[in-house]
Amino acid sequence: MSEKTKGTLTNKKMVGRAIKDSFIKLNPRIQAKNPVMLLVYISAILTTILAIVALFGLRDAGIGYTLAIAVILWFTVIFANFAEAIAEGRGKAQADSLRAAKKDVEAHQILDLDKKDNIICVSSSKLKKDDIIIVKAGEQIPADGDVIDGAASVDESAITGESAPVIRESGGDRSAVTGGTTVLSDWLVIKVTSEAGESFLDKMIAMVEGASRKKTPNEIALQIFLVALSIIFILVTMSLYTYSVFSAKQAGIANPTSITTLVALLVCLAPTTIGALLSAIGIAGMSRLNQANVLAMSGRAIEAAGDVDILMLDKTGTITLGNRQAYAFCPVDGTSSEELADASQLSSLADETPEGRSVVILAKEQFGIRGRKLSDKNMEFVPFTAATRMSGVNFDGNEIRKGAADSVKEYVIENGGIYSKECDDAVKEISNQGGTPLVVAKNHKVLGVIHLKDIIKQGVQEKFADMRKMGIKTIMITGDNPLTAAAIAAEAGVDDFLAEATPEGKLKMIRDFQTKGHLVAMTGDGTNDAPALAQADVAVAMNTGTQAAKEAGNMVDLDSSPTKLIEIVRIGKQLLMTRGSLTTFSIANDLAKYFAIIPALFLGIYPELSALNIMSLHSSQSAVLSAIIYNALIIVALIPLALKGVKYREVSASKLLKRNLLVYGLGGFIAPFIFIKLIDIILVALGLA
């Protein structure tokens, strides 16, 4: 589903559609949604009327000059429309691919759960909430729902873009299914959870198209500020015109300042650069989130992610790899390490859990003990049970058991063996280090302990360090005991942790932080996470999670990757950085254009202003033409930056502000002096001024 910004601007089909949409957006109703660009739109209409009137002898200024101003103003409006349309283009392309997955299919509705053969065929568009359907291998799931019976492999590539199938089954946190996905094996009985037209896929299509994108509070506040600036410049321009008329009359000369020139001056001084790009920045931010396979239910959620200062992360799958792995063999009571490794590997041959496989691999890596088969020694595997909390093998009169310390201790003592203090100390030491001890016994004699360890994901320490630089506090959430949690938290480099986490504990922690004025982000996938997700300012639900979790969150991660929360925060901060940087550039631009144009504009009335005409512009008309051409072209030049976003940097807010003022403030002030002068030289050289 994703597409890079560079690809967007070189995609002929997308650019073609954006150009077409640029003209469609000239509709007055659409223009009225952006007050700053509405001012440019009205100015373009006014100068067009002045150019037409000039054909009949009623000239405000030279007809060529007036027509040139009108054309440039229309291009300014079209360029602003193009910026928004190209940002929307990526969403429309994503929406097209999603529509291909959404089609009306035949659904098999079960009328009576007690009689599963009592089935009727209905169109998927006729399904209602709480209807029961059955979907078999090779069939498309016709609607969103929860699996209430069965288990099957499901292809979700149409939604997530990932080709690897996933397992969906009744009960637990992997029961939610999405309409438009395909069952690859077995069958599922599904209870429909959405009405027709309100499915997850429908919401996705609306969101990625931008159809449901509402302006965020920050965006509205900035737009009000820009409107206020525009009103100020309207008053300034009117005052300048009045003053020009009065001064010309006093000097006994004709007023050298035309209405066309004043309209062009107004457009140059108004914050048109950020006004033109503001909508594109917001749409592009949501598009970047879509490219990361995250669906935001509102633009407000993305902005909130940019302001987050508390990050609550699940330990399993986020900070750790998700499965404990064998880390070391700790022999006791005179047993050799190789003897312990050999017995540990034998007890794990038929253990298909990740922990069991890691024991086999560790024995092979440390002592070269090759993998063997149960059939080699006619071994009988003893599976793990909740009652015994042990597993192992029996062969040739030998018994090997591997399991929880207290279970193995009881097993050894009951059979006349000894559970030594050395073993007890080894178990305690491993637990204190945040590991899980597995005691191994052969023929009722304890050989030693396997140290199982949560493996911290590579690079998470650096990520958390980056978060810290940005003033974000990271908190690990885990069901582990406080001792284990503390050890893992220290190794991972998080700032704090919540051990033995319960739904009530998570909710209380979030509320406590919010009471103190913090913005909290959290990720979750289970029904037990729903209360905390509903409370969090940024709540990322896993697509593989329950329907309750997805409804509680304001974002859904289609890849179901808990680490995505860190990327979401980056995208949110990048959105705010981009908007702030381009606003700074735009205001600095306007200030520079004021100093560049005004002296040249009133030179005819006040020759003394030549001292301030540091750019030595050819004439007042060439100054205005150069400025308004620059005003239009700078919008085009900044479109790639608005789409791609300002480069993300893990620095504090104060350092970021200083850098923006230096780069975009100073750069925005200097750029108009350079380019307006260059355009002025070109216009004079071509005889156009």
Residue pairs with C-beta under 8 A, 6 or more apart in sequence:
1 94
1 97
1 98
1 161
1 290
1 291
1 293
2 161
2 290
2 291
2 292
2 293
3 11
3 90
3 93
3 94
3 291
4 291
5 284
5 640
5 643
5 644
6 644
8 14
8 86
8 89
8 90
8 643
9 15
9 86
9 639
9 640
9 643
11 89
11 93
14 86
14 89
14 90
14 93
15 86
15 89
17 85
17 89
17 92
18 82
18 85
18 86
18 88
18 89
19 82
19 85
21 81
21 85
21 88
21 89
22 78
22 79
22 81
22 82
22 85
23 78
23 81
24 30
25 31
25 81
25 84
25 85
26 41
26 77
26 78
26 81
28 41
31 37
31 38
31 41
31 77
32 38
34 80
34 223
34 275
34 278
34 279
35 223
35 226
35 227
35 230
35 275
36 223
36 226
36 227
36 230
36 270
36 271
36 272
36 274
36 275
36 276
36 278
37 77
37 80
37 272
37 275
37 276
39 230
39 234
39 266
39 267
39 270
39 272
40 73
40 76
40 77
40 80
40 267
40 270
40 272
40 275
41 77
43 73
43 263
43 264
43 266
43 267
44 70
44 73
44 74
44 76
44 77
46 263
47 66
47 69
47 70
47 73
47 260
47 263
47 264
48 70
48 74
50 60
50 61
50 66
50 70
50 259
50 260
51 63
51 66
51 67
51 70
53 59
53 60
54 60
54 61
54 63
54 66
54 67
55 63
59 66
60 66
60 258
60 259
60 260
61 258
61 259
61 260
61 261
61 621
62 621
65 260
65 621
65 625
66 258
66 260
68 625
68 688
69 260
69 261
69 263
69 264
69 624
69 625
69 628
72 625
72 628
72 629
72 632
73 264
73 267
73 628
73 632
75 632
76 267
76 272
76 276
76 628
76 631
76 632
76 635
79 276
79 632
79 635
79 636
80 272
80 275
80 276
80 277
80 635
82 636
82 639
83 276
83 277
83 279
83 280
83 635
83 639
83 642
84 279
84 280
84 283
86 280
86 639
86 643
87 210
87 279
87 280
87 281
87 283
87 284
87 287
87 642
87 643
88 209
88 210
88 283
90 284
90 287
90 290
90 291
91 208
91 209
91 210
91 283
91 286
91 287
91 290
92 208
92 209
94 208
94 287
94 290
95 205
95 208
95 209
98 158
98 159
98 180
98 201
98 204
98 205
98 208
99 205
100 158
101 158
101 159
101 180
101 181
101 201
102 179
102 180
102 199
102 201
102 202
102 205
103 140
103 180
104 123
104 124
104 125
105 123
105 124
105 139
105 140
105 142
106 121
106 122
106 123
106 124
106 142
107 121
107 122
107 123
107 124
107 126
107 127
107 133
107 142
107 143
108 119
108 120
108 121
108 133
108 134
108 135
108 136
108 139
109 119
109 120
109 121
109 122
109 127
109 131
109 132
109 133
110 116
110 118
110 119
110 132
110 133
110 134
110 189
111 118
111 119
111 120
112 118
113 132
113 189
116 134
116 189
119 134
124 142
124 143
124 179
124 196
125 196
126 196
127 133
127 142
127 143
127 192
127 196
128 192
128 195
128 196
129 192
129 193
129 194
129 195
130 191
130 192
131 143
131 191
131 192
132 148
132 189
132 190
132 191
132 192
133 142
133 143
133 145
133 189
133 190
133 192
134 187
134 188
134 189
134 190
135 141
135 142
135 152
135 183
135 187
135 188
135 190
136 183
136 186
136 187
137 152
137 183
137 184
137 185
137 186
137 187
138 182
138 183
138 184
139 182
139 183
140 180
140 181
140 182
140 183
141 154
141 177
141 178
141 179
141 180
141 181
141 182
141 183
141 188
141 190
142 179
143 179
143 190
143 192
143 193
143 194
143 196
143 199
144 176
144 177
144 178
144 179
144 192
144 193
144 194
144 199
144 200
144 201
144 547
145 176
145 177
145 179
145 190
145 191
145 192
145 193
145 194
146 175
146 176
146 177
146 190
146 191
146 193
146 546
146 547
147 168
147 169
147 170
147 175
147 176
147 177
147 188
147 189
147 190
148 170
148 175
148 189
148 190
148 191
149 170
149 188
149 189
150 169
150 170
150 186
150 187
150 188
150 189
151 167
151 168
151 169
151 170
151 186
151 188
152 167
152 168
152 169
152 183
152 184
152 185
152 186
152 187
152 188
153 165
153 166
153 167
153 183
153 184
153 185
153 186
154 165
154 166
154 167
154 168
154 177
154 181
154 182
154 183
154 184
154 188
155 163
155 165
155 181
155 182
155 183
155 184
156 162
156 165
156 166
156 178
156 181
156 543
157 163
158 180
158 181
158 182
159 178
159 180
159 181
159 201
159 204
159 543
159 558
160 293
160 543
160 558
160 559
161 293
161 558
162 559
165 184
166 174
166 544
167 174
168 174
168 175
168 176
168 177
168 188
169 175
170 189
173 525
173 526
173 527
173 544
173 545
173 546
173 549
174 544
174 545
175 546
175 547
176 193
176 543
176 544
176 545
176 546
176 547
176 550
177 188
177 190
178 199
178 200
178 201
178 543
179 194
179 199
179 200
179 201
180 199
180 201
193 547
194 200
200 550
200 556
203 212
203 295
203 297
204 295
206 212
207 213
207 286
207 290
207 295
207 296
207 297
208 286
208 287
208 290
208 295
210 283
210 286
213 282
213 283
213 286
213 299
214 298
214 299
214 300
215 223
215 282
215 299
216 282
216 298
216 299
216 300
216 302
216 303
217 300
217 303
218 303
218 576
218 579
219 278
219 282
219 299
219 303
219 579
222 274
222 278
222 579
222 583
223 278
226 271
226 274
226 275
226 278
229 270
229 271
229 587
229 590
230 270
230 271
230 275
233 266
233 269
233 270
234 266
236 269
237 262
237 265
237 266
237 269
240 257
240 262
240 265
241 257
241 259
241 262
244 255
244 256
244 257
244 602
244 605
245 255
245 257
247 602
247 605
247 606
248 254
248 255
248 256
248 257
248 605
249 255
251 605
253 604
253 605
256 602
256 604
256 605
256 620
257 601
257 602
257 620
261 601
261 620
261 621
261 624
264 624
264 625
264 627
264 628
265 597
265 601
265 624
265 627
267 628
267 631
268 590
268 593
268 597
268 624
268 627
268 628
268 631
269 590
269 593
269 594
270 590
271 586
271 587
271 590
272 586
272 631
272 635
273 582
273 585
273 586
273 589
273 590
273 631
273 634
273 635
273 638
274 582
274 583
274 585
274 586
274 587
275 586
276 635
277 582
277 635
277 638
277 639
277 642
278 579
280 639
280 642
280 643
281 575
281 578
281 579
281 582
281 642
282 299
282 575
282 579
284 578
284 642
284 643
284 644
284 645
285 299
285 302
285 571
285 572
285 574
285 575
285 578
285 645
286 296
286 299
286 302
287 643
288 571
288 574
288 575
288 645
289 295
289 296
289 302
289 555
289 568
289 571
292 564
292 567
292 568
292 571
293 557
293 558
293 559
293 564
294 540
294 555
294 556
294 557
294 558
294 564
294 567
294 568
295 555
295 556
295 558
296 302
296 554
296 555
297 553
297 554
297 555
297 556
298 554
300 554
301 538
301 554
301 555
302 568
302 571
302 572
302 575
303 572
303 575
303 576
304 519
304 521
304 537
304 538
304 572
305 521
305 538
305 568
305 569
305 571
305 572
305 573
306 569
306 572
306 573
306 574
306 575
306 576
306 577
307 519
307 572
307 576
308 472
308 519
308 520
308 521
308 537
308 538
308 569
308 572
309 471
309 472
309 473
309 518
309 519
310 472
310 473
310 475
310 513
310 518
310 519
310 520
310 521
311 467
311 472
311 473
311 474
311 475
311 521
311 565
311 566
311 569
312 475
312 477
312 498
312 506
312 509
312 510
312 520
312 521
312 522
312 523
312 532
312 536
313 319
313 474
313 475
313 476
313 477
313 494
313 523
313 562
313 565
314 476
314 477
314 478
314 523
314 524
314 562
315 454
315 476
315 477
315 478
315 480
315 485
315 488
316 322
316 478
317 562
317 563
318 457
318 523
318 562
318 563
318 565
319 456
319 457
319 460
319 476
319 488
319 492
319 494
320 454
320 455
320 456
320 457
320 488
320 492
321 454
321 455
321 457
323 353
323 354
323 355
323 358
323 455
324 354
324 355
324 358
324 435
324 436
324 452
324 453
324 454
324 455
325 354
325 355
325 358
325 362
325 452
325 453
325 455
326 344
326 355
326 358
326 359
326 361
326 362
326 450
326 451
326 452
326 453
327 362
327 435
327 451
327 452
327 453
328 362
328 450
328 451
329 337
329 340
329 341
329 344
329 362
329 363
329 366
329 448
329 449
329 450
329 451
330 340
330 426
330 430
330 448
330 449
330 450
330 451
331 337
331 339
331 340
331 447
331 448
332 420
332 422
332 423
332 426
332 446
332 447
332 448
332 449
333 420
333 422
333 423
333 445
333 446
333 447
333 448
335 447
335 448
337 366
337 367
337 448
338 367
338 369
339 447
340 440
340 447
340 448
341 362
341 363
341 366
341 367
341 369
342 363
342 367
342 369
343 400
343 440
343 442
343 447
344 359
344 363
344 402
344 440
344 450
345 359
345 360
345 363
345 364
345 369
345 371
345 372
346 372
346 379
346 393
346 395
346 400
347 359
347 391
347 392
347 393
347 400
347 401
347 402
347 440
348 356
348 357
348 359
348 360
348 402
349 360
349 371
349 372
349 373
349 374
349 379
349 381
349 393
350 374
350 381
350 383
350 393
351 357
351 359
351 384
351 391
355 452
356 391
358 452
359 402
359 450
360 371
363 369
364 370
364 371
374 380
374 381
374 393
377 395
377 396
378 395
378 396
379 393
379 394
379 395
380 393
380 394
380 395
381 391
381 392
381 393
382 390
382 391
382 392
382 393
382 394
382 401
383 391
384 390
384 391
384 403
388 403
388 407
388 411
389 403
389 404
389 406
389 407
390 401
390 402
390 403
390 404
390 407
390 408
390 411
391 401
391 402
391 403
392 399
392 400
392 401
392 402
392 403
393 399
393 400
394 400
398 442
398 443
399 442
399 443
399 444
400 440
400 441
400 442
401 408
401 411
401 440
401 441
402 408
402 438
402 439
402 440
402 441
402 450
403 411
403 438
403 439
404 438
404 439
405 423
405 424
405 427
405 437
405 439
405 449
408 419
408 439
408 440
408 441
408 446
409 419
409 439
411 441
411 444
412 418
412 419
412 441
412 444
412 445
412 446
413 419
415 444
416 444
417 441
417 444
417 445
417 446
418 445
418 446
419 446
420 446
423 439
423 446
423 448
423 449
426 437
426 448
426 449
427 437
427 439
427 449
430 436
430 437
430 449
430 451
431 437
431 483
431 484
432 483
432 487
433 451
433 453
433 487
434 453
434 454
434 480
434 483
434 484
434 485
434 486
434 487
434 488
434 491
435 451
435 452
435 453
435 454
435 484
435 487
436 451
436 452
436 453
436 484
437 449
437 450
437 451
437 452
438 449
438 450
438 452
439 446
439 448
439 449
439 450
440 446
440 447
440 448
440 449
440 450
441 447
454 488
456 488
456 491
456 492
457 563
460 492
460 493
460 563
461 492
461 493
463 566
464 474
464 492
464 493
464 494
464 495
465 493
466 650
467 473
467 474
467 566
467 569
467 650
468 474
468 495
469 650
469 651
469 652
470 573
470 650
470 651
470 652
471 652
471 653
472 569
473 495
473 496
474 494
474 495
474 496
475 494
475 495
475 496
475 497
475 498
475 509
476 485
476 488
476 489
476 492
476 494
476 496
476 497
476 498
477 497
477 498
477 501
477 506
478 484
478 485
478 488
478 497
478 498
478 499
478 501
479 499
479 500
479 501
480 488
480 499
480 500
481 499
481 500
482 499
482 500
484 499
485 497
485 498
485 499
485 500
486 497
486 499
488 497
489 496
489 497
498 505
498 506
498 509
503 528
503 529
503 531
503 532
506 522
506 529
506 531
506 532
507 531
507 532
507 535
510 520
510 522
510 532
510 535
510 536
511 535
513 520
514 520
514 535
514 537
519 537
519 538
520 535
520 536
520 537
520 538
521 536
521 537
521 538
521 539
521 540
521 565
521 568
521 569
522 529
522 532
522 533
522 536
522 538
522 539
522 540
522 565
523 539
523 540
523 541
523 542
523 557
523 562
523 564
523 565
524 530
524 532
524 533
524 539
524 540
524 541
524 542
524 545
524 549
524 553
525 541
525 542
525 544
525 545
525 546
525 549
525 560
526 545
526 546
526 549
527 546
527 548
527 549
529 541
529 545
529 549
529 552
530 546
530 548
530 549
530 551
530 552
531 552
532 539
533 539
533 541
533 549
533 552
533 553
534 552
538 554
538 555
538 565
538 568
538 569
538 572
539 552
539 553
539 554
539 555
540 553
540 555
540 556
540 557
540 564
540 565
540 568
541 549
541 550
541 552
541 553
541 555
541 556
541 557
542 549
542 556
542 557
542 560
542 562
543 550
543 556
543 557
543 558
543 559
543 560
544 560
545 560
550 556
555 568
557 564
570 648
573 648
574 645
574 646
574 648
575 645
577 645
577 646
577 648
577 656
577 660
578 641
578 642
578 645
578 646
580 660
581 646
581 660
581 663
581 664
582 638
582 641
582 642
582 646
582 664
584 660
584 661
584 664
584 665
584 668
585 638
585 664
585 665
585 667
585 668
586 668
587 668
588 664
588 665
588 666
588 667
588 668
588 669
589 634
589 668
589 669
589 671
589 672
591 669
592 668
592 669
592 670
592 671
592 672
592 673
593 627
593 630
593 631
593 672
593 676
595 612
596 615
596 617
596 623
596 627
596 672
596 673
596 676
597 623
597 624
597 627
597 676
598 612
599 609
599 610
599 612
599 613
599 614
600 613
600 615
600 617
600 619
600 620
600 622
600 623
601 620
601 623
601 624
602 609
602 620
603 609
603 610
603 613
603 620
604 620
615 673
615 676
615 677
615 680
617 623
617 626
617 676
617 677
617 680
618 680
618 683
618 684
618 689
619 689
621 689
622 680
622 683
622 684
622 689
623 676
623 680
625 679
625 683
625 688
625 689
626 676
626 677
626 679
626 680
626 683
626 689
627 672
627 676
629 679
630 672
630 675
630 676
630 679
633 675
634 671
634 675
649 656
649 659
651 659
680 689
683 689
